[in-house]
Amino acid sequence: MTEDARNLPGEQLRRAMRHWVTGVAIVASVHEGVQHGMTVNSFTSVSLEPPMVTVTLANDTRTHRLVRESGWFGVTILNAGQQHLAEVFAGRIPDGGNRFAGVPAYTLISGSPLIEGGLAGLDCRVVYQHVMPRSTLFLARVEDVHLGEGDQPLVYHNRTWFTLK
């Protein structure tokens, strides 16, 4: 291992990861009547048996706080026509507080909001947290799934939204 590899600056990894194509999802949670969500691309399936996923959230976000406090989160996998929602939930468009205002949503077991029209909605129960200095990796068991209509995902590459055609 080189000296540079041991002390790899985060920005260098960020630039390298811009070459990785990902799907786009909104992770949301609710606790004591407060709900919030955010756009993520740090979401992945890690096991089918048992059904497990991971997501990494910045420690200073409202969504992180709600997931930590409630122990649950919902994931909406966005379709190609939901770029505007991805931008709103990424904070690129000021939300004025409640990003879900005017957004049709539904819930499953946990009560975490899932967005209508998404390709899929997953209700996830946190089973493990790995806290890092700036973010937390949440490992969760998928407790319920709702399959939406359509099959065209919204994807993200090098700070740009794309659709598959």
Secondary structure as the mmCIF struct_conf table of DSSP 4:
data_model
#
loop_
_struct_conf.conf_type_id
_struct_conf.id
_struct_conf.beg_label_comp_id
_struct_conf.beg_label_asym_id
_struct_conf.beg_label_seq_id
_struct_conf.end_label_comp_id
_struct_conf.end_label_asym_id
_struct_conf.end_label_seq_id
HELX_RH_AL_P HELX_RH_AL_P1 GLU A 3 ARG A 6
TURN_TY1_P TURN_TY1_P1 ASN A 7 ASN A 7
HELX_RH_AL_P HELX_RH_AL_P2 GLY A 10 MET A 17
TURN_TY1_P TURN_TY1_P2 ARG A 18 HIS A 19
BEND BEND1 TRP A 20 TRP A 20
STRN STRN1 THR A 22 GLY A 23
STRN STRN2 ALA A 25 HIS A 31
TURN_TY1_P TURN_TY1_P3 GLU A 32 GLY A 33
STRN STRN3 VAL A 34 VAL A 40
BEND BEND2 ASN A 41 ASN A 41
STRN STRN4 PHE A 43 SER A 47
TURN_TY1_P TURN_TY1_P4 LEU A 48 PRO A 51
STRN STRN5 MET A 52 ALA A 58
TURN_TY1_P TURN_TY1_P5 ASN A 59 ASP A 60
BEND BEND3 THR A 61 THR A 61
HELX_RH_AL_P HELX_RH_AL_P3 ARG A 62 SER A 70
BEND BEND4 GLY A 71 GLY A 71
STRN STRN6 TRP A 72 ILE A 77
HELX_LH_PP_P HELX_LH_PP_P1 LEU A 78 LEU A 78
STRN STRN7 ASN A 79 ASN A 79
TURN_TY1_P TURN_TY1_P6 ALA A 80 GLY A 81
HELX_RH_AL_P HELX_RH_AL_P4 GLN A 83 PHE A 89
TURN_TY1_P TURN_TY1_P7 ALA A 90 GLY A 91
BEND BEND5 ARG A 92 ILE A 93
BEND BEND6 GLY A 97 GLY A 97
TURN_TY1_P TURN_TY1_P8 ARG A 99 GLY A 102
STRN STRN8 ALA A 105 TYR A 106
BEND BEND7 ILE A 109 SER A 110
STRN STRN9 LEU A 114 ILE A 115
TURN_TY1_P TURN_TY1_P9 GLU A 116 GLY A 117
BEND BEND8 LEU A 119 LEU A 119
STRN STRN10 ALA A 120 VAL A 131
BEND BEND9 PRO A 133 ARG A 134
STRN STRN11 SER A 135 LEU A 147
BEND BEND10 GLU A 149 GLU A 149
STRN STRN12 PRO A 153 PRO A 153
STRN STRN13 LEU A 154 HIS A 157
TURN_TY1_P TURN_TY1_P10 ASN A 158 ARG A 159
STRN STRN14 THR A 160 THR A 163
#
